[in-house]
Every structure is written in structure tokens, then in C-alpha cells.
Amino acid sequence: MAGAKWTLRGDYIESCNCDYLCPCIYTNPQGKATHEHCTAILVFRIDEGAFGATRLDGLSFAMVIRSGRIMADGNWIYAGVIDERADAAQRPALAAILGGEAGGTPQMIRDNLVSDFRGIDFRPIDVVMDGLKRSVAIPGLLGFAIEGVASRNQSGEPYYLDNTAHPANRRLALARASELHLHGFGLDLDLAGKGNNGHFAPFRWSA
């Protein structure tokens, strides 16, 4: 299972508890997070994907991360959530990818930065994309809502930060969150009306 070739393409959405703009992004990520810990939720909606012969189109998954003050120092708490709509073949495929057993970006994260892996859960994942707005709801566990920071050039596009070292995409839209909630994997966080950090971008992973 872990040795299969896989590829994923779709959209990524993120929010963390750092004030906008998260210093981890523009310091590679050597700078101190806004608070004593950085708690981040990264959600990936797969438009097209496969693990060997198993198709993964239309499914979603989430990464839950908590680091210390400097993300590059590692010692992360890490957990994952997989769309409960995944069938008996898709569940182990996505679990191998998300758990870092199948290579690619998740394995790089798990091998180099994670000290406390808290497992993978299966739950409904609702992702809504509307213009510059993005929201995620995983009932009973987490949710957030962000909106891209629109440029004043009247293009309708958000500001972007390019050439980053972010694992989802080197070019990220900048966004602010209206709310961020997490209650699971031993982590608890509630933010509302703080304008904390967010990002979104296309993503493409393979191994």
C-alpha cells in the first residue's frame, strides 16, 4: 500500500492563530509566531487524484498542526482528518498519504518536524468556496472561515505572497479569518472576530 504511486491536485485552505500576516511565512519559517504556539489547520480538497488504481477525486482531508514558537524547530503535534465519504479502498490510501507513510510532502513533514502524531480521524468535511471567501466545517471537531485580502487595483484578486517555502504552494493568497475553532486531538482553540491569518492556493502533490 505505502509503495504505490500517487498524485493529488486541487485546492488548499488554511487558517492559524497567528495575527495577520503570519510571520512563519515570510521568515522561512525562522521567525517567532505571534503567540507561544502556532496552531494551524490546513484543508485540502481533491479535484483529481489517485493512489495506484484507487481514484480519490472529490474527497477532502485536513492536517492539524501545533508547533512551538518557531515552526522550523520542529517538535510538532500533528493529526489528520479524512473525509468520511471515502470508501474501503480510499480510506487506507488517504491514510497512508496523510500519515506520511507513502512519501511526498506529508512524509517530509512527519519525518522532519513531528514528534507527537495523534492519529487520523474520519469525519464529514464541508468545504465552501465563494469568490474570495473560503470556509471549512468538520462537525464536532473544527471549523474556520477566511476571506482573501483584496487588492485595491480593482482586479478582484487577493494579495499574493510568492516564492515561499510553504508545503502546499510557493504562491499563497493572503487572507484574514473571521473565526477559527478546534476541539480535538487534545487541542482547544476558539477565535472569533480577531482577523487572524489565513491562506489559500491550488495544490499539487505526488510521490
SULQUI-V321364 format. One record per residue. RES is the residue in one small letter. OMEGA is omega in whole degrees, 0 to 359 (999 if undefined). Layout:
{{RES | OMEGA} {RES | OMEGA}}
This chain:
{{m | 185} {a | 183} {g | 182} {a | 172} {k | 179} {w | 177} {t | 180} {l | 176} {r | 179} {g | 183} {d | 178} {y | 180} {i | 184} {e | 164} {s | 176} {c | 184} {n | 178} {c | 171} {d | 174} {y | 358} {l | 183} {c | 182} {p | 179} {c | 185} {i | 187} {y | 175} {t | 169} {n | 318} {p | 185} {q | 182} {g | 180} {k | 173} {a | 182} {t | 184} {h | 184} {e | 178} {h | 170} {c | 175} {t | 186} {a | 174} {i | 179} {l | 183} {v | 184} {f | 175} {r | 185} {i | 173} {d | 180} {e | 181} {g | 178} {a | 172} {f | 190} {g | 179} {a | 183} {t | 178} {r | 182} {l | 183} {d | 172} {g | 179} {l | 179} {s | 173} {f | 182} {a | 171} {m | 175} {v | 186} {i | 167} {r | 179} {s | 170} {g | 185} {r | 179} {i | 187} {m | 183} {a | 179} {d | 179} {g | 182} {n | 183} {w | 157} {i | 184} {y | 177} {a | 182} {g | 175} {v | 179} {i | 178} {d | 183} {e | 176} {r | 178} {a | 183} {d | 187} {a | 176} {a | 183} {q | 183} {r | 179} {p | 177} {a | 180} {l | 178} {a | 178} {a | 178} {i | 186} {l | 180} {g | 176} {g | 182} {e | 188} {a | 178} {g | 178} {g | 185} {t | 180} {p | 178} {q | 177} {m | 179} {i | 183} {r | 184} {d | 189} {n | 190} {l | 189} {v | 174} {s | 186} {d | 179} {f | 187} {r | 169} {g | 184} {i | 179} {d | 177} {f | 183} {r | 173} {p | 178} {i | 181} {d | 180} {v | 179} {v | 178} {m | 183} {d | 183} {g | 179} {l | 183} {k | 176} {r | 175} {s | 180} {v | 174} {a | 172} {i | 189} {p | 179} {g | 183} {l | 185} {l | 175} {g | 174} {f | 177} {a | 180} {i | 175} {e | 179} {g | 178} {v | 187} {a | 174} {s | 178} {r | 179} {n | 175} {q | 180} {s | 187} {g | 180} {e | 175} {p | 166} {y | 176} {y | 169} {l | 188} {d | 176} {n | 178} {t | 175} {a | 183} {h | 184} {p | 182} {a | 182} {n | 179} {r | 179} {r | 186} {l | 167} {a | 178} {l | 184} {a | 173} {r | 182} {a | 171} {s | 176} {e | 178} {l | 183} {h | 177} {l | 176} {h | 181} {g | 181} {f | 181} {g | 182} {l | 179} {d | 181} {l | 173} {d | 176} {l | 177} {a | 177} {g | 182} {k | 182} {g | 181} {n | 195} {n | 173} {g | 176} {h | 166} {f | 184} {a | 165} {p | 173} {f | 176} {r | 180} {w | 174} {s | 175} {a | 999}}
